[in-house]
Amino acid sequence: MPDALVDAVAAAARDAGRLALDRTGTDYRRWEKAPGHPVCEIDLAVDVMLKHRLRAIDPEAGWLSEETADDPARLDRRRVWVVDPIDGTRDYLRGRSGWCVSIALVEEGRLVLGVLEAPALGQTYVATVGGGAWRNGAALHASDRTALSGARVPTDTLPKGDDDLVMVGRPNSIALRMAMVAADEADLCATIRWGHEWDIAAAALIVTEAGGCATDVLGRPVRYNSQRGEVFGVLASAPGLHTLARDRLEERADAAFAR
């Protein structure tokens, strides 16, 4: 992955994060796209900025973003930008720090570049395929934990049967929760529901390049730029916990998938 391309994408993410951060606490429009799914005009402004900047970097790449109507033409592109302009909008709206700008570049279904910009935390994550994962220039390494009991999970509550796990602080952004696994600040992060590729793409590469595992919640690898752009849950973990966590979640995940 050329350094110039990585630097240009990181700069675009940094500028997008600054745009959003500068508008926190100001008066802006906000609404719900659907019940329980908030959005605001800053999401849209960041989306427009990133579309302009990233298409200038790679004009041939397709586009898949939470805040842009999907264009099936992306399915015919070898490379695709997968973007969440503000992942963790609820925290953004509340003036909290647990949100980020998420950018991934996918090539023939595989993640090749991931950037998370979390300006309220002062954190920039960058990963390239085969090049490792970094936060603010420091290499990241996932935990070497091999026992599920005592594993750290970013959550506010633990389901019945999981009380042997340890709760740690939970940002609203799923991408940042996954990045905590990469940074050895959590051992496990999972969701059991349908989500979108833009929620997890950049963070999944950061986790795997830090030595962790990132799959759907059933333990299956994800091929990105799919027709629906959706993923059934996520399971990001230290490598020694992935099979154990998948086995524990299997019955719940199968039941949710069947619904």
Secondary structure, DSSP 8 states (H G I E B T S, - for coil): --HHHHHHHHHHHHHHHHHHHHHTTS---EEEEETTEEEEHHHHHHHHHHHHHHHHH-TTSEEEETTS---GGGGG-SEEEEEEEEE-HHHHHTT-S--EEEEEEEETTEEEEEEEEETTTTEEEEEETTTEEEETTEE--------STT-EEE-S---TT-TTSEEE---S-HHHHHHHHHTTS-SEEEEEEEEEHHHHHHHHHHHHHTT-EEE-TTS----SS-SS-EEEEEEEE-GGGHHHHHHHHHHHHHHHHH-
